[in-house]
Amino acid sequence: MTGTSNRGDARRTAGPVTAWAGWVVFGGFVLVLLGTFQIVQGLVALADDGFYAVTSDGLLVDVDYDVWGWVHLAIGVVAVLTGIGLFVGNTVARVVAVGIAALSALVNLAFLPAYPVWSALVVVLDVLVIYAVVVHGREVTHD
């Protein structure tokens, strides 16, 4: 065979795709799942203030549960859209995923007294999403 293939050269410059790329798929899936749960948590905060363990003045940031509801709702919508972006390998989605996961972790740390177990679980999963995207995100980039 004479001639060379450009496909081999393109793979070398883009870097090899390893099994660790599954972390990014996991991160995208978890981000969509967390976004969905954030949306539900936001809707609950908007609909039923009495659902949570403490009143709104017992939280780190003393604002009404309606405000918390809208914050969780906004974070949830962005998280779901960003998770979908991670599935297709969008570079912008990688950057937004780190930012929205960090913001979600901070919001849930502040929301910890209202729903302790769930908020702690969300923070742990946000950290896993950040790890997956930062360490292994480049392996599935298609842009």
TORFI-492638 format. One line per 4 residues: their letters; for each residue x, z negated, y of N, C-alpha, C, O, CB. Coordinates in steps of 0.1 Angstrom, whole numbers, padded with zeros to 4 digits. Atoms other than C-alpha are relative to their C-alpha. Glycine has a CB too. Example, Ala and Ser with C-alpha at 12.3 -4.5 7.8 and 13.67 -1.06 7.14 Angstrom:
BEGIN
AS	0009,0000,-0012,0123,-0078,-0045,0009,0000,0012,0019,-0007,0012,-0010,-0012,0000; -0009,0000,-0011,0137,-0071,-0011,-0008,-0008,0011,-0003,-0009,0022,0004,0014,0005
***
This chain:
BEGIN
MTGT	0008,0000,-0012,0000,0000,0000,0009,0000,0012,0017,-0009,0014,-0010,-0012,0000; -0007,0000,-0013,0014,0010,0033,-0009,-0005,0011,-0022,-0003,0010,0006,0014,0003; 0008,0005,-0011,0002,-0005,0065,-0002,-0015,-0001,-0001,-0021,-0012,-0014,0007,0001; 0002,0014,0000,-0006,-0040,0075,-0015,-0003,0004,-0021,0005,0011,0010,-0008,0009
SNRG	0014,0004,-0004,-0039,-0059,0079,0001,-0010,0011,0009,-0019,0011,-0007,-0006,-0013; 0000,0009,-0011,-0047,-0076,0111,-0007,-0013,-0004,-0006,-0023,0004,-0007,0006,0012; 0007,0012,0003,-0069,-0101,0093,0010,-0012,-0003,0007,-0023,0001,-0009,0003,-0013; -0010,0011,0003,-0039,-0121,0080,0006,-0006,0013,0008,-0018,0014,0011,0005,-0009
DARR	-0006,0005,-0012,-0024,-0123,0115,-0010,-0008,0008,-0006,-0018,0014,0004,0012,0009; 0010,0008,-0007,-0057,-0135,0130,-0002,-0014,-0006,-0004,-0024,0001,-0013,0008,0000; 0001,0013,0006,-0059,-0163,0105,0011,-0009,0003,0010,-0021,0005,-0001,0002,-0016; -0012,0009,-0003,-0024,-0175,0112,-0001,-0005,0014,0003,-0017,0017,0013,0008,-0001
TAGP	0001,0004,-0014,-0031,-0177,0150,-0011,-0010,0001,-0010,-0019,0010,-0001,0011,0009; 0011,0009,-0001,-0064,-0195,0145,0002,-0013,-0007,-0005,-0023,-0004,-0013,0007,-0004; -0002,0012,0007,-0051,-0220,0121,-0008,0000,-0013,-0019,0006,-0013,-0002,-0013,0008; 0008,0000,0013,-0062,-0226,0085,-0012,-0009,0001,-0012,-0019,0007,0009,-0004,-0012
VTAW	0012,0009,0001,-0096,-0239,0078,0001,-0008,-0013,0003,-0002,-0024,-0014,0009,-0001; -0001,0009,0011,-0094,-0269,0055,-0013,-0006,-0004,-0023,-0005,0003,0011,-0010,0003; 0012,0008,0004,-0118,-0291,0037,-0004,-0010,0010,-0015,-0014,0011,0002,-0007,-0014; 0003,0009,-0010,-0115,-0314,0066,-0010,0005,0011,-0016,-0002,0018,0012,-0004,0007
AGWV	0010,-0006,-0009,-0137,-0290,0086,-0014,-0005,-0003,-0023,-0004,0006,0000,0016,-0001; 0013,0006,0003,-0166,-0306,0068,-0003,-0012,0008,-0015,-0015,0010,0000,-0004,-0015; 0002,0012,-0009,-0161,-0336,0091,-0008,0005,0012,-0017,-0002,0017,0013,-0006,0004; 0007,-0005,-0012,-0173,-0314,0120,-0015,0003,-0004,-0024,0000,0004,0006,0013,0005
VFGG	0014,-0003,0005,-0204,-0303,0100,-0007,-0014,-0001,-0019,-0015,0003,0000,0007,-0013; 0006,0013,0001,-0210,-0340,0092,-0003,-0006,0015,-0013,-0011,0017,0010,-0010,-0007; 0002,0004,-0014,-0205,-0348,0130,-0012,0006,0006,-0020,0000,0013,0012,0003,0008; 0012,-0007,-0005,-0231,-0322,0139,-0013,-0005,-0006,-0022,-0007,0001,0002,0015,-0002
FVLV	0011,0005,0006,-0255,-0334,0114,-0004,-0014,0005,-0016,-0017,0008,0002,0000,-0016; 0002,0013,-0005,-0251,-0370,0125,-0005,0000,0014,-0013,-0008,0018,0013,-0009,-0002; 0004,-0001,-0014,-0254,-0360,0161,-0015,0004,0001,-0022,-0001,0010,0009,0010,0008; 0014,-0004,0000,-0287,-0342,0154,-0009,-0012,-0004,-0020,-0014,0002,-0002,0012,-0009
LLGT	0007,0011,0005,-0299,-0372,0134,-0001,-0011,0010,-0012,-0017,0013,0006,-0005,-0013; 0000,0010,-0010,-0289,-0397,0161,-0008,0004,0012,-0015,-0004,0018,0014,-0003,0004; 0008,-0005,-0011,-0304,-0375,0188,-0015,-0002,-0003,-0023,-0005,0006,0003,0014,0003; 0014,0001,0004,-0337,-0375,0169,-0004,-0015,0001,-0015,-0018,0006,-0002,0005,-0014
FQIV	0003,0014,-0001,-0336,-0413,0165,0000,-0005,0014,-0008,-0014,0018,0010,-0008,-0008; 0000,0004,-0014,-0327,-0417,0202,-0013,0005,0007,-0019,-0003,0015,0012,0007,0007; 0013,-0005,-0006,-0358,-0396,0211,-0011,-0009,-0005,-0019,-0013,0004,-0003,0015,-0005; 0011,0009,0005,-0380,-0418,0189,0002,-0014,0007,-0008,-0019,0011,0002,-0002,-0016
QGLV	-0002,0012,-0007,-0364,-0449,0204,-0004,0000,0014,-0010,-0009,0019,0015,-0004,-0001; 0004,-0002,-0014,-0370,-0436,0239,-0016,0001,0001,-0021,-0005,0010,0005,0013,0005; 0015,-0001,-0001,-0407,-0428,0231,-0006,-0014,-0003,-0016,-0017,0003,-0005,0010,-0011; 0004,0013,0003,-0411,-0463,0216,0001,-0009,0013,-0008,-0016,0016,0007,-0006,-0012
ALAD	-0002,0007,-0012,-0396,-0478,0248,-0010,0003,0010,-0015,-0005,0018,0014,0002,0005; 0010,-0004,-0010,-0420,-0458,0269,-0014,-0005,-0004,-0022,-0008,0005,0000,0015,0002; 0014,0003,0004,-0451,-0466,0248,-0002,-0015,-0002,-0014,-0019,0001,-0002,0007,-0013; 0002,0013,0004,-0446,-0502,0237,0011,-0010,0004,0021,-0011,-0004,-0003,-0001,-0015
DGFY	-0011,0009,-0004,-0425,-0527,0257,0002,-0012,-0009,0013,-0018,-0010,-0003,-0004,0015; -0001,0012,0008,-0433,-0555,0233,0006,0002,-0014,0008,-0008,-0021,-0014,-0005,-0002; -0006,-0003,0013,-0417,-0538,0203,0014,-0006,-0001,0018,-0010,-0012,0001,0015,-0002; -0014,0005,0000,-0382,-0550,0212,0002,-0015,-0001,-0008,-0022,0003,0008,0006,0011
AVTS	-0003,0014,0002,-0366,-0584,0205,0000,-0008,0012,-0004,-0020,0012,0013,-0002,-0008; 0000,0007,-0013,-0362,-0594,0241,-0007,0008,0011,-0010,0020,0009,0015,-0002,0004; 0006,-0007,-0011,-0378,-0586,0274,0011,0008,0007,0023,0005,0005,-0007,-0010,0010; -0010,-0009,-0006,-0361,-0561,0296,0010,-0008,0009,0021,-0004,0011,-0007,0010,0009
DGLL	-0010,0008,-0008,-0345,-0589,0318,0010,-0007,-0009,0019,-0013,-0004,-0008,-0010,0008; -0010,0006,0009,-0327,-0601,0286,0011,0010,-0004,0020,0006,-0011,-0007,-0005,-0012; -0010,-0010,0003,-0307,-0569,0284,0012,-0001,0010,0011,-0007,0020,-0006,0014,0001; -0012,0000,-0008,-0272,-0563,0298,-0003,0006,0014,0001,0001,0024,0011,0008,-0007
VDVD	0004,-0006,-0013,-0287,-0540,0325,-0015,-0002,0001,-0023,0002,-0007,0003,0016,0000; 0014,0004,-0001,-0319,-0554,0338,-0008,0010,0007,-0010,0010,0020,0000,-0013,0009; 0010,-0010,-0005,-0342,-0524,0342,-0011,0000,-0009,-0011,-0005,-0021,0007,0014,0001; 0012,0000,0008,-0376,-0518,0329,0002,0009,-0013,0010,0018,-0013,-0012,0006,0008
YDVW	-0001,-0008,0012,-0381,-0504,0294,-0004,0014,0002,0000,0023,-0006,-0008,-0006,-0011; 0003,-0014,-0003,-0395,-0473,0309,0012,0008,0004,0014,0019,-0001,-0010,0001,0012; -0013,-0006,-0004,-0361,-0465,0324,0008,0002,-0013,0014,0013,-0015,0008,-0009,0010; -0008,-0001,0013,-0344,-0473,0290,-0006,0012,-0008,0001,0019,-0015,-0001,-0013,-0007
GWVH	0007,-0010,0008,-0370,-0450,0274,0004,0014,0004,0008,0023,-0004,-0015,-0001,0001; -0005,-0013,-0005,-0361,-0420,0296,0014,0002,-0002,0018,0014,-0005,-0003,0001,0015; -0014,-0002,0003,-0324,-0426,0292,0002,0003,-0015,0010,0013,-0018,0008,-0014,0003; -0001,-0003,0014,-0327,-0427,0254,-0006,0014,-0003,0000,0022,-0011,-0007,-0010,-0009
LAIG	0006,-0013,0002,-0349,-0396,0255,0009,0011,0005,0011,0021,-0002,-0014,0001,0008; -0009,-0010,-0005,-0325,-0376,0276,0013,0001,-0008,0017,0012,-0012,0005,-0004,0015; -0012,0000,0009,-0295,-0386,0255,-0004,0006,-0013,0004,0014,-0019,0006,-0015,-0003; 0005,-0006,0012,-0315,-0377,0224,-0001,0015,0000,0003,0022,-0009,-0013,-0006,-0004
VVAV	0002,-0015,-0001,-0324,-0342,0236,0014,0007,0001,0016,0017,-0006,-0009,0003,0012; -0013,-0006,-0002,-0288,-0334,0247,0008,-0001,-0014,0015,0008,-0017,0008,-0007,0011; -0007,0001,0012,-0275,-0348,0214,-0004,0010,-0011,0004,0015,-0018,-0002,-0015,-0006; 0006,-0010,0009,-0298,-0326,0193,0006,0014,0003,0010,0021,-0006,-0015,-0001,0000
LTGI	-0005,-0013,-0004,-0288,-0295,0212,0015,0001,-0002,0019,0012,-0006,-0004,0003,0015; -0015,0000,0002,-0251,-0304,0210,0003,0001,-0014,0012,0008,-0018,0006,-0012,0007; -0002,-0001,0014,-0253,-0310,0173,-0002,0014,-0005,0005,0018,-0014,-0009,-0010,-0007; 0003,-0013,0004,-0268,-0276,0168,0012,0009,0005,0016,0018,-0003,-0013,0006,0006
GLFV	-0012,-0007,-0005,-0239,-0262,0190,0012,-0002,-0009,0020,0007,-0011,0003,-0004,0014; -0011,0003,0009,-0214,-0279,0167,-0001,0008,-0013,0009,0013,-0018,0001,-0015,-0003; 0002,-0008,0012,-0229,-0261,0137,0005,0014,0001,0010,0020,-0009,-0015,0000,-0004; -0005,-0014,-0002,-0221,-0227,0152,0014,0001,0005,0019,0012,0007,-0010,0007,0009
GNTV	-0014,0000,-0004,-0186,-0238,0163,0002,0003,0014,0013,0007,0018,0007,0011,-0008; -0001,-0001,-0014,-0192,-0237,0200,0010,-0010,0006,0009,-0022,0004,-0013,-0001,0007; -0010,0008,-0006,-0162,-0250,0220,-0006,-0010,0010,-0002,-0021,0011,0011,0008,0006; 0007,0008,-0010,-0184,-0263,0248,-0007,-0012,-0007,-0007,-0023,-0001,-0009,0008,0009
ARVV	0007,0010,0007,-0204,-0282,0223,0009,-0011,-0005,0005,-0023,-0006,-0008,0006,-0012; -0010,0010,0004,-0173,-0300,0211,0003,-0009,0011,0003,-0022,0009,0013,0007,-0005; -0003,0009,-0012,-0166,-0313,0246,-0012,-0008,0003,-0011,-0020,0005,0004,0009,0012; 0012,0007,-0003,-0202,-0322,0252,-0003,-0011,-0011,-0008,-0022,-0008,-0012,0009,0001
AVGI	0002,0009,0011,-0204,-0339,0218,0008,-0013,0002,0003,-0024,-0001,0004,0006,-0014; -0008,0012,-0002,-0176,-0363,0226,-0006,-0008,0012,-0007,-0020,0011,0015,0004,0003; 0005,0007,-0012,-0191,-0371,0260,-0014,-0006,-0003,-0016,-0018,0001,-0002,0010,0011; 0014,0006,0003,-0227,-0376,0247,0001,-0011,-0010,-0006,-0021,-0010,-0009,0011,-0005
AALS	-0002,0011,0010,-0215,-0397,0217,0006,-0012,0007,0002,-0024,0004,0009,0005,-0011; -0006,0011,-0008,-0194,-0419,0241,-0011,-0006,0009,-0012,-0019,0009,0012,0004,0008; 0011,0005,-0009,-0224,-0422,0265,-0010,-0008,-0009,-0015,-0018,-0005,-0007,0011,0008; 0009,0006,0009,-0247,-0430,0236,0005,-0014,-0005,-0003,-0023,-0006,-0003,0009,-0012
ALVN	-0006,0013,0005,-0223,-0457,0223,-0001,-0010,0011,-0005,-0022,0009,0014,0002,-0004; 0001,0009,-0012,-0222,-0473,0258,-0014,-0005,0002,-0016,-0017,0004,0006,0006,0012; 0015,0004,-0002,-0260,-0472,0262,-0004,-0009,-0011,-0012,-0019,-0008,-0008,0013,0001; 0004,0008,0011,-0265,-0487,0228,0007,-0014,0000,0001,-0023,-0005,0002,0007,-0013
LAFL	-0006,0014,-0002,-0240,-0515,0235,-0007,-0008,0010,-0009,-0020,0008,0015,0002,0004; 0008,0007,-0010,-0260,-0523,0266,-0014,-0004,-0006,-0020,-0014,-0001,-0001,0008,0012; 0013,0002,0006,-0292,-0521,0245,0000,-0009,-0012,-0010,-0012,-0018,-0006,0013,-0004; -0002,0008,0012,-0278,-0543,0217,-0009,-0012,-0001,-0014,-0015,-0012,0014,-0005,0000
PAYP	0009,0012,0002,-0299,-0575,0225,-0014,0004,-0003,-0022,-0004,-0010,0000,-0008,0013; 0013,-0004,0002,-0331,-0555,0223,-0003,0004,-0015,-0013,0002,-0020,-0004,0012,0009; 0001,-0005,0014,-0325,-0539,0188,0013,-0001,-0006,0020,0010,-0008,-0006,0014,0000; -0014,0002,0003,-0293,-0554,0175,0006,0008,-0012,0016,0015,-0011,0002,-0014,-0004
VWSA	-0005,-0007,0012,-0289,-0539,0140,0001,0015,0002,0011,0022,-0001,-0008,-0003,-0012; 0001,-0014,-0003,-0300,-0504,0150,0011,0004,0010,0018,0014,0008,-0013,0004,0004; -0009,-0004,-0011,-0279,-0503,0182,0015,-0001,-0005,0023,0008,-0002,-0001,-0010,0012; -0013,0001,0005,-0248,-0515,0163,0003,0012,-0010,0014,0018,-0010,0002,-0013,-0008
LVVV	-0002,-0011,0009,-0253,-0488,0136,0002,0013,0008,0010,0021,0004,-0013,0002,-0009; -0001,-0012,-0008,-0257,-0461,0163,0014,0001,0006,0020,0011,0007,-0011,0000,0011; -0014,0000,-0005,-0224,-0472,0179,0010,0004,-0010,0019,0012,-0007,0003,-0014,0006; -0009,-0004,0011,-0206,-0469,0146,-0001,0015,-0003,0010,0021,-0004,-0003,-0008,-0013
LDVL	0001,-0014,0003,-0220,-0435,0139,0005,0009,0012,0010,0020,0010,-0015,0004,-0002; -0006,-0007,-0012,-0211,-0424,0175,0015,0001,-0001,0021,0012,0002,-0005,-0006,0013; -0015,0000,0002,-0175,-0433,0168,0004,0010,-0010,0014,0017,-0009,0005,-0015,-0003; -0003,-0010,0011,-0176,-0413,0136,-0001,0014,0005,0007,0023,0002,-0009,-0002,-0012
VIYA	0002,-0013,-0006,-0189,-0383,0155,0012,0004,0009,0017,0015,0008,-0013,0001,0008; -0012,-0003,-0008,-0161,-0386,0181,0012,0003,-0008,0019,0012,-0005,0002,-0012,0010; -0012,-0003,0009,-0135,-0388,0154,-0001,0014,-0006,0009,0021,-0006,0001,-0011,-0011; 0002,-0013,0006,-0149,-0358,0136,0003,0012,0009,0010,0021,0006,-0014,0001,-0006
VVVH	-0001,-0011,-0010,-0150,-0336,0167,0014,0000,0006,0019,0011,0007,-0010,-0002,0011; -0013,0000,-0006,-0117,-0347,0182,0011,0004,-0010,0020,0012,-0006,0003,-0013,0006; -0010,-0002,0009,-0096,-0346,0151,-0001,0013,-0007,0009,0020,-0010,0001,-0011,-0010; 0002,-0012,0008,-0111,-0317,0132,-0008,0011,0006,-0011,0021,-0001,-0006,-0004,-0013
GREV	0009,-0009,-0007,-0132,-0298,0157,0006,0014,0001,-0001,0024,0001,-0003,-0004,0013; -0006,-0013,-0002,-0107,-0270,0162,-0001,0009,-0013,0000,0021,-0012,0015,-0001,0003; 0000,-0008,0013,-0110,-0259,0125,-0012,0008,-0001,-0012,0018,-0009,0001,-0009,-0011; 0012,-0008,0002,-0145,-0245,0129,-0004,0007,0013,-0015,0012,0014,-0012,-0009,-0004
THD	0003,-0006,-0012,-0143,-0231,0164,-0001,0015,-0002,0008,0021,-0008,0010,-0003,0011; 0002,-0015,0001,-0156,-0195,0166,0000,0007,0013,-0002,0019,0013,-0013,0003,-0007; 0001,-0007,-0013,-0155,-0188,0203,0013,0007,0003,0014,0013,0014,-0002,-0011,0011
***
